Amino acid sequence: MDLTLLEASLEGQPPYRAGQVWSWAARGAAGYEAMTDLPRTLRQDLAARVPFSTLTVETERKARDGTVKVLFRTADGHPVEAVLMRYRDGRRSLCLSSQSGCPLTCTFCATGQMAFGRNLTASEILDQALHFRRLTEVDHAVFMGMGEPMLNLDSVLAAARRLPDAGITHRRTTISTVGWLPGLTRFVDEIEEPVRLALSLHAPDDDLRSRIMPVNERYPLRDVVAECRRYAAKRRRRVFVEYVMLAGVNDAKAQARALAAVLGREDFKVNLIPYNPTGAYDGSSRERIAGFRDELERARVPVTVRLTRGRDIEAACGQLAAAPRTRGVSRPRGTTA
């Protein structure tokens, strides 16, 4: 819900009313009528004046493995995607968007191929999480959906600070960046809560990274990695490195050794991501991924291979939003979320 509009609509009410409404919403209430400790007339007034969500559901897809992906629309018509991922160990993880579209045009990302809309408000970010909270309990969140979180840091942090009320602690919240240095520096300097940091790296050198991620021309690898090391030193927590595996592009064993040299073994943990093709590249084979992982392990760099979720739906970032609305959605692919 629009928390600013809620506050304005509660003018004249006891100061604790806004907290009551938010507490119900964060616990998964289906609507104002469920808020039984509010006067009925107030519930009716809020229902008329404050929409229960800032987002409307346009498309929802459910995968056989339990993954749920939703394409929302904002009140002014911008597309927003979010994903719920269910794991066998009981985790219920959300992948949240911070922008509609993305202005940074990474060549392997479907979101980067669509027009940039705008930053999302904190309420629009929270409403992605609350939609899924109404379906199930949730306990993890990653800001790895549409958009670059460090370009919308104030709204992202405002949303992240409320997620514990919905069951997602700060230690189980991760904010990702492709290396937008001004926002990353602010994050390292200002964040007090133990929120995790992830770096979308995807290449071990400036030449390749600039070709597939144009942001690197502005903020080169050395400077971004140095800022991540500052976070690791300050917070005493490793930075997650996201590395999507692109066949014949960044998956050679020599590139794994180069990546190990860039990162070292102390400050980073690498997540190798099987690529969900969006047109420009093919995904690496299992054998290439295994060989890359083995090289990192030989260099004693912590590494895991990301589980893929939602293979039978358009679960990768930007796929539903980028599909032409005249024909519904694109053909099914897997997920990197």
Buried (B, 14 or more C-beta within 10 A) or exposed (E): BBBEBBBEBBEEBEEEBBEBBBBBBBBBBEBBEEBEEBEEEBBEBBEEEBBBBBBEEBBEBBBEBBBBBBBBBBEEEBBBBBBBBBBEEEEBBBBBBBBBBBEBBBBBBBBBBBEBBBBBBBBBBBBBBBBBBBEBEBBBBBBBBBBBBBBBBEBBBBBBBBBBBBBBBBEBBBBBBBBBBEBBBBBBEEBEEEBBBBBBBBBBBEEBBBEBBBBBEEBBBEBBBEBBBBBBEEBEBBBBBBBBBBBEBBBBBEBBBBBBEBBEEEBBBBBBBBBBBBEBBEBBEEEBBEBBBEBBBEBEBBBEBBEBBBBBBBBBBBBBBBBEEEEEBBEBBBBBB
